[in-house]
């Protein structure tokens, strides 16, 4: 998120963290451009009126470098001409201030689904069902209670169903840019997730790929 108003940045970040996202923040266009070029993100939230480099220029430079991360412009600029300029710069969505957080959240989820080619918010494999908006998880009809980080890991694995997801991918997706934790933190969370998802079922879905990471699949 690139937003130069500290209070608004804190409020949005708090809401997104509660929704299970890991959030990096930048307070000027140059820092935002650096992060967007250096890291892989699900969505970039971008203000227009920023110090050092305005949001439209950030957007143009990212698209010029073939960075396809969905960009949501969040700005106080409300005219039709402003919106056209935003989309012409390469933005995928445009939300004006003031805004309702629930709408921002819904638009972010829609951008994530669109970027990975999903038509709905529901992810499934065998009898496991995950609703990424409602944060609801069930297996064989029985509800499963997950922590926000467990949910984020499961969601990531499902978005890469049948593919190996490395520990680095999980760390970058679930924790923010400044995370410095114990080296086995991913293994600890996946072990807890496995107990909740697989323990009561004879058909195991979570698989360890030794030395690499994990995958979710109907077959080992």
Buried (B, 14 or more C-beta within 10 A) or exposed (E): BBBBBEEBBEEBBEBBEEBBBBBBBBBBBBBBBEBBEEEEBBBBBBBBEBEBBBBBBBBBBBBEEEBEBBBBBBBEBEEEEBBEBBEEBBBBBBBBEEEEEEEBBEBBBBBBBEBEEBEEBBBEBEEBBBBBBEBBBEBEEEEBEBEBBBBBBBBBBBBBBEEBBEBEBBBBBBBBBEEEEEEEBBBEBBEBBBEBBBEEBEEBBBBBEEEEBBBBBEEE
